[in-house]
Amino acid sequence: MFQQKYELHFAIPMAGSIIFTLNSRLDASMVSVPLEYSQAKILFVDYQLLEVAHSALDLLCKRTSSKLPILVLVADSDSDSTIDTSSISYEYEMLLANDEKGFEIVRPKSEMDL
């Protein structure tokens, strides 16, 4: 699990995006609010918080007509294999396995850039 978090910490800015972390102790209604206001495009979720993520996306779907974020499951190699992946857009390791060969790193122009 640590490796995926480490990879994402650097990969997200290298893709030209912004990391917006959510507190793992929040409930679904509290998670849906920042997802709505940030207009998140992708939601990386740990397998242990999958139910909270689903509930937050359900609440978000009821409140807004904007496009929901893509849900990417970050599953631990030791995680339970009975996780229902039918509503998952991508699984993290599978997403990496289907990598784009033409990826270019987006470097900031200055240290003050996001």
N, C-alpha and C positions, 0 to 999 in steps of 0.2 A: 504494500500500500504506500509506503514511504516513497518508493521510486516514482509512482504515478504522480504524486503530489509535487515532487521535485521537478519532474518533466513539465508538468502543467505550469508551474511557477515561472519557468523560463519560456516555454513554448507559446503561451498566450500573448505576451508582449512581442515576441519575435514574429507573430502573425499579424501584428499591428492592432491588436485588441487590448481591452482593459480588463484587468482582474477585479471582480467585485465579489468578495467572499461573504458568505452568509454564516451566521452563527449556527452551529449544529444543535443548539438547545432551543431554537425557535420552533413554534408550531406552524402548521400549514398556513393559517391566516396571516401570520407575521412574515412568512417567507414570500407569500404572494404579493405583498405590497411593494417591496423593493424590486421584485421581478417586473412588476408592471411599470414602475416609474423609471427603471433603468433601461427598459425596452431590451432586455437581455435576448440575445440570439441563440445562445447555447447554454445549457445547464448541465454541468458535470456533477453527478451525484454519487456518493458512496452507497454501496449496496445496503448498508444498514439504515440509510435515511431515504430509501426508495419510496416508502409509503407516504412520508411527509412531502416528498417532491410531487408525487401523483396527486395528493390532496391539494397542494398549492396550485398546481396547474389546472385542476378542476375548478377551483375558486377563481382563478385568473380567467379561465374560459367563460365563466358566467358573468364576469364584470366587464370584459373588454372584447372588442371585435378584432383587435390586432392579432397578428400571427404569434402563436405560442413558441417559446424557445424549443430548440431541438434538445431532447433528453439523451445524455450520454451516461451510461452506467459504468462506474469505476468499480469493478468487482475484484475482490481479493482472491488470490489463487486458492486460499483455504476456505473461501466462502461456501455457503450452502448452495448446492447445485439445484435446489428446488425453487430458486428465484423465478418468478413469472416475468419473462422477458418479452411478452407479447406486445406490451405498450412502450417498449424502449425503442428509440430511434436508432441508437448505435450502442455497441459495447466498446469500451475504451481500447482494449487490446486488439479487437477486430478492426477498429478504425485505424489503428497504427499499422496493422498488417496490410491495409489497402492504401498505403501512403501515395501521395502525389510526388512524382519525380521532379517536377518543375517548381517546387516550393522555393521561394526567395525570402530571405530574412528581411523584415522591415526594421531598419535601424532608425533610432531617433536622430533628429537633426541636432538637438542639444539635450543636455541632461535635464532640462526643465520640461521637455515634452512628456506626455503621458506614456 
